[in-house]
Amino acid sequence: MLFSEKTDKLFREMVTHYPTKRSALVPMLLFAQDEVGYISDEVIADLAKRVELTELEVRNVISYYSLLHTKPLGKYHVQVCTNISCLLRGGEELLEHCKERLRIGHKQTQPDGLFSLEEVECIGACSWAPAVQVNYDFHENLTPEKMDDVLEQYAARARR
């Protein structure tokens, strides 16, 4: 079985809450990714059947959203926004700082699997630029020093 009994039940219920099954796809993808760790070919095939879409249609949706990933990521996935507002307030410098601090590049994962890093186009936090999203948590008005504190908090959480 690909999903836990709890998630399977959630998916069966979820499709009944929308006028068309395909409308449940994005939340299902997020739940699946949280459970499996990434969206594998098996997950794509399973969800395509559940929402009555082709696998290609599901892949097209996945490619649109920066939160959805088809390969395993680090326990903490750091997404640094470099769109215009963040760019003007130090987003590119923050990305370079993260690359140096984590010793990985764009779309790479540390060998121990703790952190992965990605440059993203926009995370919708323009008023609080520069901004970073780690998993589902937002961190705003960052400097390299503040970013170091953020990364250390996640590393400490993993050591517990």
N, C-alpha and C positions, 0 to 999 in steps of 0.2 A: 504494500500500500504506500503510495507516494506521500500522502498527507496523514496527519494524526486524525483520529476519529473526530476530535473537536473541530478541527479545521474543515474536514470533509462535510460535517454537519452544517457548519457556518456557510460554506459554499452552496450547499443544496438549498438552504434558506434564503441566502442572499439573492439568488436569481429570481426568486418569487417577489421581491420587493421593488422590482423595476418593470416598466412597461415592456421592455424587450430585454432578453437575457444579456445581450452584448453590453448593455449599460453597466453591468456588474463587473466588467473586465478589469478596470483599473484597480478598484479596491481588492479584487481577488488576486491580482498580480502582486500587490503590496503585501498582503497576508501570506501568500505563497513564498515570496522572497524572504520575509521575516522567518518563516518556518524552515525553509530549505537552505537559506543562506544566499541564494542567487536564483535566477530564473533559468533553469536547465531546459534542454530539449524536451525532456519528459514532462516538465511542468507546462511548457508551451502546448504540447500535444493534449495533455489532460484538460487544461483550461479552454482550449479551442473547442473541444467537444462539449464541454459544459455550457459554453455561451453560444454555441452553434456558429462559429467562425472558422475560417481556414487558419492553419498555422501561420501562413504569411501575413494575414490580417493581424494576428496577435503580435507577431514580430514587428510589424509597422508601428503598432501602439507602443511597444517597448522602446523602439528607437527614438520616439518622440520625447520621452520623459527621462531626465537625467537621474532620477531616483531609482530607476529600474536597471538592473544589471544582469547580463547573461554569463558572467564569470564570477567566481568567488572573489570577495573583497576582504579587506581587513576587518577585524572586529569593530574598529572605528574607522568609518569612511569619511575623510576630510574633503569637503567640496569648497573650493575657494572661488568666489565670484570675481570675475574680471570684466564684467560688463561696464558700461560707461560711468555710472555713479561710483562703483567700487574702484574702477580704474583710476578715476580722477582723485580718489582719496587714498590710494596706496594699495589697491588690490593686487597689481602685478608684483610689487615688492613683497607683499605678504605671501604670494604664491612662491616666489623665489626663496623666501625665508623658510617656508614649510619644506620645500625640496631639500634645502641644506640641512635643516633640523632633523627631518625624517630619513634623509639619505635615499630618497626615491624620487622618481619623476612623475609626470602626468600619467594617470591611469596605471600606476604601478602599486604593488603591495610589498610591504616589508617582508623579508624572509621568514620572520617569526609570526606573520599574519596579524600583527597588532594593528597597524595603521595602513590604510591605502589613501592615495591622494588623487584628486581630480580637479582640473580647472573647469569651471562651469560658466555658462553664458549669463545666467541670471537666477537668483534664488528669491527674488521679490522682496529684498530688504534694502531698497535704494535709499531710503531716508536714514538708514543707520550704517551706511557704508564706511569702511569696507566690511563686508560680512562673510562669514563662513558658516557652513552647515556641517555638523558632525552627526552622522546618522540622521535622526529627526530633530536634533537640537540646533537652534540658531545662536550664533555668537556675533555681536555687532560692535561697531566702533572700535575695531581692532588695530593694534600696533604689533610689531614683531614681539615686543615684550609681553603684551597681553596674550598673544597667540601662544607663546611659550607656556604661560600659565594654563591656558586651555588644554594644551597637549599634555602637560604634566598631570592635570586632573584626570584625564582619561587613562593615562598610563598607570596612575595610582589606583584607579578603580579596577583596572585589570589585575593588579597585583593582589588585591584583596581576596 
